[in-house]
Amino acid sequence: MARLTIAGSARADLREIRDHIAKDNPQAARRLIERFRATARKLAQTPGMGRSRQEDLRPGLFSFPVGSYVLFYQMQPGGIVLVRVVHGGRDLPAIFSPTEL
């Protein structure tokens, strides 16, 4: 079975997204978080899917869109590490700058 590790930064992102959406629609928040998790499990089974972000953000980083959001991950033996989950409209270079890591 493929291994999915969720980094602390991604856990914080997921909580923030869930809490923000749940203010208006708790069911939509739960569905979106489950969609993120299901996609991350698929990525763990097929690492390398999505776009390589090695040139523009960070060595070894990949991204995969889920609606208006983007899952960022790195490969690990037997699966992936989900690094961040952010809205696609955010300033991605600033999020992945060395001072933010």
Secondary structure, DSSP 4 states (H G I P E B T S, - for coil): --EEEE-HHHHHHHHHHHHHHHTT-HHHHHHHHHHHHHHHHHHHHSTT-SEE-TTTT-TTEEEEEETTEEEEEEEETTEEEEEEEEETTS-HHHHTSGGG-
